[in-house]
Structures are given as C-alpha cells and as structure tokens.
Amino acid sequence: MKAAHWDEAANEWEVTFETGGRARARFLVTAIGPLSSPTMPTIPGIADFKGESWHTGLWPHHPVSFAGKKVAVIGTGASGVQAITEIAKTVGELTVFQRTPNWCTPLRNSRIEPETMADIRARYDQIFAQCRENWGCFVHTADPRHSTDVTPEEREAFFEKLYNTPGFAFWQGNFRDVLMDQAANDALTEFVIRKIRARVKDPKIADKLIPTNHGYGTRRVPLESGYFEVYNQPNVKLVDIRETPIERITETGLRVGDVDYDFDMIIYATGFDAITGAFDRIDFQGRGGEKLRDKWADGPHTYLGLNVTGFPNMLTLVGPHNAATFCNLPRCIEQNVEFVSDLLGYMRDKGFTRIEATPEAEATWTAHVYETGSRLLLTKVDSWMTGVNKNVPGRLKRTFMAYAGGAPKYRQKCEEIAANGYEGFALR
C-alpha cells in the first residue's frame, strides 16, 4: 500500500496501492506488523557490490548456498544471530561485522516426540489459559520473589536452572525485579557474562561479544542454538566496527579503515524500522490532510494503541502503545482482533458510522504508556523498543513505543472501555 487518505465528505478512506490501483472503505484496519519494514545500513557504495547480497528481512524465495563461499554478515541483532549460526554450518569463510553486541541465551529447541506432541495438544486450553494470565502471554511466569530474597547460592542455582530450560524461561520466568532493579539486573548480567566466557575459547573474542552499554534483558534478547560456539570455528572471524567503522562497500567487498575485504556474498542483518516504520512508509493522511508521520514525529500518540485522534475509522492492530506489540504476538493479537471485531459489531448494531478517539483520551493513554514504561530498565536504553534506530535518519530520540502494563491489565482496560459504551471514543 502506498497511501491512505481520509475523505471527510464521504466518511471513507481511499487507499492507493503501489500498482496504482485504488480502493475505498468506511473502515481501515492496519495489520502491517511491528517488524515488517527492513532497513539497510547507511554505508556508501551498497549498489557497487558485484557479488550476491541479501537483507535478512528480504530473503529470496529460492535456496541460497554458502558452501565454499566467502561471506560477510553485517549486524548481530536477532536476525544476525540466527543467520550467523546457520551460515556457519556450511560456509567456506565467514566474517561477522559487529557494531553492537547483544546478550544471547540458549533457545534449547529439541525434537518433539509424538507422545509429547499428543500431550501438548491435549492441554491446549490449559496452555492458552496460562498464557492469558501472564504479563507477556508466555507460558513462563515471572518468579514472585525478588532476587535479594534468596542467598547468592540460591540465586545462582535458580539462574542455572532457567538457563537450561527451553524457550524464554531465562528472560521471562526470572525473578520479578531483574528488569526493574539495577542491582538485580547486574547480578543476572554477570551470570550471562560468565556463560559467554565459558562458551567462547578466545578471551579477546569473548570480550567483543559481551555488551557494555546495556544489561541483560533490557533490549530484545536473541535466543540462539550454538551462536557463541560459532566463533570457535577457525573459518569464522569477528570484526568490531565500533573500533574501525565500515568506510564503504566496494565492488568486491568491504573497506574497513585501510583494510579491503573481498567477499562472494554480503548479508545485511541490519534489522527493521520497528513499530512505526511500516506506518512511516505509507502516506497516511487524516482529517484536514494531517500526515500521521508528522503527528508522530516526536513519538506516537494513540488511544489504546488502536486509534489516533484525527484519523477517524482507522484501527491499528499491534500498533504503537499497544500491549500486543510487547508480547507473545500470536496470543496477544487475538485480543486486538476480538476488540476491533466487537467494536465494529457494536457500531453496526447502534447505527454508528464513525469512530475517533477524543484528544483527552489519547493524551491520558499516552501518558499512562510512559508511566508504565518508566519502571523498566529498558526505557533507559537505546533500542527499537525505545524508538532509536541508527540506520534510520532522524530516529535517534528516545521515546517508548510499546505498552509495559502487561497483557492482562491491557485486556481488562479494553473490556472496561467496551462495557462503558467504548468510553474515550467519539461515536456518531
């Protein structure tokens, strides 16, 4: 989609597609995703490279072979960690160019035997109910204790248990204060540092892989399956571009300082313009021609993360300031869809054709979003969750893009609003 403009006279949205086609509708529901707008790095010469090159978010629909090739990967975020681990299995030579290291912990995927799968299927209702009541809608529940409630030995044993548990347990099932209290987070971070040092044989390489600008869990944590062991392979090299940035892409590879690297393939694992990026790439214009990207220039303003004042009849699934954006998406998006479905049904039954958040409701909700985020250490860190993206011009101001009150409280708030005739919305 290229553009979406509100037609005040017709009380409709007109949508223009990249192909030039147009469509009109009374309601516009965006489902464009929080991580759907890939970003390339701002490095000169990208078009000059004569070999193969791919962005991890724009992967081709045909097999890509790394066997016997000299491959560069730029980026070590979640996409980079996954790509590096897989590429290293068959590559001839792999060079990883890292700007910002990330905390990574084991995913511990394993084969699911038929009897285990049968048991899981038999417990779907129980599993979904458990997810429904958890802060992030995961099966892992945060431990109700503070990390200081136990002895150092008990804390270490608990960390060790979670580290060896499959899934998000180490991140989402830890002591309740590790993402809010700096001392608690420091203890958790030190545990992960020891694990990285134990897994990477070269202490100098381990040092490069250990983040120094944020604690564990305060940015999105990439889960991995053998990521750190990749750097023990003799055919894998790590280049720290914080020390010497990439100067340019050349016809045959990369230039870093006064060193030219030749490659057969370059993989850009430089992530996405998260949460608002997909909105920015579409020309949304509301009442009076107001552009959404202008309204959100200093950060999003929404009501429930589902509607924006000045943009009637536009409902944003998994938008900024929405609990589903900071959550186990498959579980949380269902709440969004059900709320919007019920809302449209209510409007149809009552004869309403237009809905728009009041300015007061939008201001109150936006302030509440910032208040919930203020308790978390992650809002003190630059990341895509706080609106900072060094690959996007002008995206350097820290804001908060999600909702940190938790899925149960968000769902309760939405239910209260619906029960009160969709309080905070102007319906007519």
ZIJO-V848446 format. One record per helix or strand. SS is the DSSP state (~ for helix, > for strand). FROM is the first residue (numbers start at 0). TO is the last residue. Records with the same first field share a line. If there is no record, write none. Layout:
# ZIJO-V848446
SS: FROM-TO / FROM-TO
This chain:
# ZIJO-V848446
>: 2-6 / 11-15 / 21-24 / 27-29 / 37-37 / 51-54 / 66-66 / 69-73 / 90-90 / 92-97 / 103-105 / 142-142 / 174-174 / 221-223 / 235-239 / 245-248 / 252-255 / 258-261 / 264-267 / 271-271 / 282-284 / 290-290 / 302-302 / 306-306 / 313-315 / 354-356 / 424-426
~: 45-47 / 55-57 / 77-86 / 113-121 / 123-132 / 146-148 / 151-162 / 168-171 / 181-198 / 202-208 / 227-231 / 276-279 / 286-288 / 291-294 / 322-325 / 328-349 / 358-372 / 376-379 / 383-385 / 406-418
